[in-house]
Amino acid sequence: MKKKNENILKVFSKINLHYLVLTFLIIVMAISMSMHSRYFLTITNIEVMVNTFIMEAIMALGMTMVIISGGTDISVSGVLPFTAIIFAKLMLQNVPIIVAMLVALAASGVIGLINNELRRILKIHPMVVTMAVQLTLRGLNLAITNGSVISGFSAGFQKISEFRLFGLSVPILVYIILAVVFYVFSKNHKSFLSVYFVGGNKEASAFSGMNTECVLRWVFIINALLAGLAGILSTTVYNSASYSFGQNAEMRVITAVAIGGTSLTHGGNGSIAGTLLGTLFMALIYNSFVMSGISTYYQDVFTGAMLIIAVLLSEGTRIVKEKSFKQALGDS
């Protein structure tokens, strides 16, 4: 009996109910939409679906680390247009594109550092700090652009949006590389494990000798850098920069991460693999809105509903697992 219970524990521990449910929903949604519209599974529509949510997908990788560490960063929707504006301004001054990119990314990294330092010094929840930074950046973005769109780039710059490698655009290529790097990094590098430890129990991590503040500092910087990268890529895609880029992106990003199984209420829980599934699910749903002719005004309604469902599903899965383990251990 004891051996049987041990086998049950081993099997159950390898099964992620959240991933199973999410994968099932993705498959059902894809089949349903392909039956609804013959254009759904075409190469053109798949490319549109991916490109529509690609910036949020990039930012979701960094947001996963922030939420696993026990925090939340909603300043990303301000960092994205801020970086895009800086990059665009530099390009109009004929600054070499590599230099412009590095300067813009450095600016976004500084914002991430500011987020962390304000959190550390004021000793308040990161959500409050990043909300203040987000509002500050929104005002700054409007002031810099005077509410207008920045455009008028060279013909060479405009060709970036037309570049394809194996039929894939630059943002998609960047995302694939980042997704692979983050996934491998999360599985095989002790630094990512440190994020889990800090999120699970910051005090215990510090007591064990871990530099928790260093871990959190890099988490916020990396998250801001990815938001900045999304801003630069947005500029290349639309051949312009605007203060309106990334509006409400923070909620779409957080929702995708939460749907992927990263707990918003308990630090130390989540994964990059889950976030990849979560972003795919969100992209699929948003594309379904368009293909079904549903007004895009309902997207925010959906995002809010999905965020609630994601939290309930995550908590429900955790409770079910805890009860199953306790029951199996009790029987032994």
VOGU-3710 file (C-alpha; in Angstrom, 3 decimals, decimal comma):
1> mkkknenilk> 0,000/0,000/0,000  2,824/2,373/0,900  4,613/1,622/-2,367  1,392/2,201/-4,294  0,894/5,605/-2,666  4,491/6,545/-3,426  3,919/5,668/-7,090  0,762/7,785/-7,108  2,724/10,712/-5,682  5,426/10,363/-8,334
11> vfskinlhyl> 2,930/10,222/-11,194  0,815/13,067/-9,846  3,861/15,268/-9,253  4,794/15,000/-12,920  1,330/16,035/-14,108  0,588/19,740/-14,389  -3,196/19,997/-14,412  -3,031/23,669/-15,368  -1,009/22,913/-18,503  -3,347/20,076/-19,451
21> vltfliivma> -6,443/22,261/-19,155  -4,820/25,147/-21,023  -3,549/22,908/-23,835  -6,994/21,340/-24,141  -8,633/24,782/-24,384  -6,138/25,889/-27,051  -6,839/22,786/-29,143  -10,615/23,142/-28,762  -10,466/26,847/-29,665  -8,301/26,172/-32,726
31> ismsmhsryf> -10,623/23,410/-33,965  -13,746/25,491/-33,338  -12,380/28,540/-35,160  -11,117/26,454/-38,095  -14,640/25,080/-38,449  -16,101/28,579/-38,186  -13,758/30,117/-40,763  -11,754/28,398/-43,475  -9,225/31,246/-43,312  -8,355/30,700/-39,642
41> ltitnievmv> -5,506/28,220/-40,181  -4,076/29,957/-43,239  -0,483/31,177/-43,122  -1,640/34,770/-43,527  -4,007/34,654/-40,557  -1,521/32,831/-38,346  1,042/35,550/-39,096  -1,519/38,237/-38,278  -2,449/36,436/-35,047  1,164/36,192/-33,899
51> ntfimeaima> 2,115/39,742/-34,884  -0,925/41,167/-33,095  0,236/39,854/-29,709  3,996/39,591/-30,248  4,969/42,666/-28,184  2,954/41,441/-25,217  4,517/37,993/-25,660  8,016/39,476/-25,413  7,142/41,458/-22,293  5,445/38,426/-20,733
61> lgmtmviisg> 8,818/36,667/-20,469  10,163/39,361/-18,163  6,867/39,753/-16,326  6,972/36,053/-15,471  10,206/36,601/-13,555  8,796/39,633/-11,748  5,641/37,821/-10,630  7,541/34,672/-9,612  9,759/36,911/-7,475  6,628/38,046/-5,648
71> gtdisvsgvl> 6,155/41,414/-7,352  4,226/43,075/-10,162  5,408/45,644/-12,693  2,706/47,662/-14,425  5,086/50,341/-15,693  5,784/48,326/-18,862  2,960/50,102/-20,721  4,803/53,353/-20,078  8,294/52,019/-20,766  7,314/50,652/-24,197
81> pftaiifakl> 6,251/53,989/-25,779  8,953/55,909/-23,885  11,672/53,735/-25,402  10,020/53,885/-28,831  9,974/57,684/-28,661  13,625/57,949/-27,635  14,635/55,513/-30,370  12,601/57,418/-32,978  14,022/60,793/-31,913  17,571/59,476/-32,225
91> mlqnvpiiva> 16,871/57,963/-35,646  15,581/61,320/-36,912  18,913/62,818/-35,790  20,715/60,310/-38,046  22,221/58,459/-35,109  23,425/54,974/-36,190  20,671/52,454/-35,556  22,780/50,265/-33,247  23,733/53,260/-31,097  20,113/54,439/-31,017
101> mlvalaasgv> 18,967/50,992/-29,931  21,585/50,764/-27,167  20,746/54,231/-25,825  17,011/53,487/-25,865  17,535/50,130/-24,145  19,808/51,744/-21,568  17,044/54,254/-20,806  14,557/51,435/-20,264  17,048/49,607/-18,058  17,432/52,730/-15,904
111> iglinnelrr> 13,653/52,816/-15,433  13,769/49,212/-14,258  16,514/50,150/-11,810  14,447/53,100/-10,561  11,457/50,797/-10,024  13,534/48,480/-7,883  15,278/51,214/-5,896  11,987/52,937/-5,094  10,593/49,572/-3,971  13,658/48,951/-1,802
121> ilkihpmvvt> 13,896/52,407/-0,259  10,180/53,011/0,309  9,566/49,370/1,307  6,178/49,236/-0,406  4,666/46,753/-2,844  6,138/47,008/-6,370  2,654/47,489/-7,839  2,336/50,867/-6,106  5,787/52,010/-7,202  5,401/50,875/-10,812
131> mavqltlrgl> 1,940/52,458/-11,007  3,487/55,813/-10,103  6,270/55,314/-12,648  3,729/54,325/-15,293  1,694/57,494/-14,767  4,866/59,608/-14,804  5,992/58,052/-18,087  2,571/58,544/-19,668  2,752/62,251/-18,956  6,365/62,429/-20,102
141> nlaitngsvi> 5,553/60,617/-23,352  2,784/63,109/-24,093  5,032/66,055/-23,254  7,884/64,877/-25,482  5,672/64,187/-28,498  3,106/66,948/-27,921  0,524/64,270/-28,544  1,684/63,688/-32,129  3,151/60,695/-33,953  6,877/60,670/-34,742
151> sgfsagfqki> 7,618/59,499/-38,285  9,614/60,415/-41,380  12,367/57,814/-41,125  14,742/56,958/-43,955  13,819/54,431/-46,624  16,496/52,081/-45,286  14,911/52,074/-41,844  11,491/51,358/-43,304  12,836/48,217/-44,964  13,348/46,619/-41,536
161> sefrlfglsv> 9,611/45,966/-41,298  9,759/44,182/-44,650  12,652/41,898/-43,706  11,848/38,190/-43,526  13,926/35,166/-42,594  12,295/31,833/-43,361  9,116/33,850/-43,807  9,299/35,229/-40,250  9,333/38,941/-39,384  11,961/40,515/-37,111
171> pilvyiilav> 9,725/40,663/-33,983  8,805/36,978/-34,352  12,450/35,991/-34,804  13,433/38,000/-31,733  10,643/36,402/-29,708  11,616/32,868/-30,721  15,227/33,495/-29,684  14,180/35,057/-26,373  11,663/32,299/-25,638  14,293/29,598/-26,172
181> vfyvfsknhk> 16,881/31,462/-24,092  14,460/32,104/-21,221  13,139/28,538/-21,285  16,619/26,975/-21,212  17,758/29,529/-18,645  14,789/28,747/-16,381  15,549/25,017/-16,487  19,305/24,962/-16,197  20,577/28,089/-14,473  20,821/28,622/-10,725
191> sflsvyfvgg> 20,144/32,368/-11,105  16,572/31,671/-12,216  16,136/29,284/-9,301  17,118/32,178/-7,056  14,057/34,057/-8,343  11,865/31,158/-7,164  13,542/31,110/-3,755  13,143/34,866/-3,269  9,517/34,753/-4,372  8,730/31,781/-2,177
201> nkeasafsgm> 10,302/33,162/0,987  12,444/36,285/0,797  13,407/36,240/4,480  14,538/32,612/4,396  16,498/33,255/1,188  18,312/36,189/2,784  18,988/34,141/5,926  20,578/31,416/3,799  23,085/33,922/2,441  21,401/34,782/-0,860
211> ntecvlrwvf> 21,648/38,402/-2,035  17,914/38,874/-2,471  18,162/42,564/-3,381  20,562/41,774/-6,217  18,136/39,156/-7,554  15,196/41,568/-7,443  17,247/44,371/-8,986  18,067/42,284/-12,057  14,507/40,983/-12,314  13,134/44,523/-12,640
221> iinallagla> 15,913/45,645/-14,984  15,420/42,663/-17,315  11,677/43,213/-17,327  12,123/46,882/-18,274  14,692/45,983/-20,948  12,201/43,614/-22,594  9,523/46,324/-22,523  12,058/48,675/-24,098  12,893/46,093/-26,747  9,172/45,791/-27,512
231> gilsttvyns> 9,078/49,566/-27,953  11,968/49,527/-30,440  10,388/46,674/-32,383  7,058/48,522/-32,441  8,808/51,475/-34,054  10,264/49,261/-36,774  6,916/47,555/-37,407  4,818/50,718/-37,683  7,611/52,990/-38,984  6,595/55,495/-36,331
241> asysfgqnae> 6,542/56,110/-32,597  3,608/57,301/-30,536  2,695/57,932/-26,907  -0,287/55,629/-27,513  1,852/52,528/-28,085  1,186/49,781/-25,558  -1,959/51,192/-23,976  -3,250/48,731/-21,348  -0,463/46,337/-22,384  0,403/45,681/-18,743
251> mrvitavaig> -2,967/44,042/-18,129  -2,742/41,882/-21,243  0,771/40,814/-20,274  -0,129/40,034/-16,659  -3,219/38,135/-17,821  -1,166/36,018/-20,238  1,312/35,192/-17,469  -1,486/34,364/-15,017  -3,284/32,183/-17,562  0,013/30,337/-17,996
261> gtslthggng> -0,117/29,299/-14,354  2,134/31,829/-12,642  0,473/32,650/-9,332  -0,381/36,300/-8,712  -1,031/35,603/-5,043  1,862/33,306/-4,117  5,421/34,104/-5,181  7,731/31,292/-6,207  5,148/29,630/-8,473  5,130/29,722/-12,272
271> siagtllgtl> 7,163/28,880/-15,343  8,277/30,179/-18,714  6,639/27,173/-20,406  3,310/28,147/-18,888  3,732/31,731/-20,057  4,383/30,524/-23,620  1,083/28,635/-23,489  -0,666/31,617/-21,906  0,462/34,026/-24,614  -0,574/31,548/-27,317
281> fmaliynsfv> -4,016/31,265/-25,732  -4,413/35,060/-25,534  -3,272/35,538/-29,131  -5,717/32,855/-30,219  -8,610/34,475/-28,376  -7,877/37,984/-29,660  -7,669/36,678/-33,218  -10,961/34,854/-32,698  -12,570/38,188/-31,849  -11,548/39,545/-35,239
291> msgistyyqd> -12,440/36,413/-37,201  -15,854/36,188/-35,520  -16,676/39,824/-36,135  -16,986/40,584/-32,414  -16,341/44,216/-31,514  -12,814/44,795/-30,219  -14,354/46,973/-27,495  -15,105/43,743/-25,662  -11,418/42,775/-25,506  -10,904/44,562/-22,186
301> vftgamliia> -13,992/42,817/-20,816  -12,491/39,512/-21,880  -9,068/40,361/-20,439  -10,591/41,147/-17,045  -12,686/37,989/-17,064  -9,705/35,848/-18,085  -7,596/37,336/-15,296  -10,221/36,349/-12,713  -10,558/32,856/-14,201  -6,761/32,447/-14,322
311> vllsegtriv> -6,423/33,287/-10,635  -9,276/30,914/-9,705  -7,827/28,125/-11,865  -4,343/28,605/-10,439  -5,582/28,581/-6,860  -7,941/25,672/-7,532  -5,149/23,584/-9,039  -2,891/24,338/-6,075  -5,579/23,351/-3,562  -6,394/20,115/-5,435
321> keksfkqalg> -2,718/19,136/-5,511  -2,234/19,902/-1,834  -5,278/17,809/-0,862  -4,177/14,918/-3,106  -0,693/14,887/-1,587  -2,052/15,049/1,963  -4,516/12,254/1,257  -1,852/10,044/-0,322  0,535/10,685/2,554  -2,229/10,060/5,091
331> ds> -3,094/6,692/3,532  0,537/5,654/3,721
//
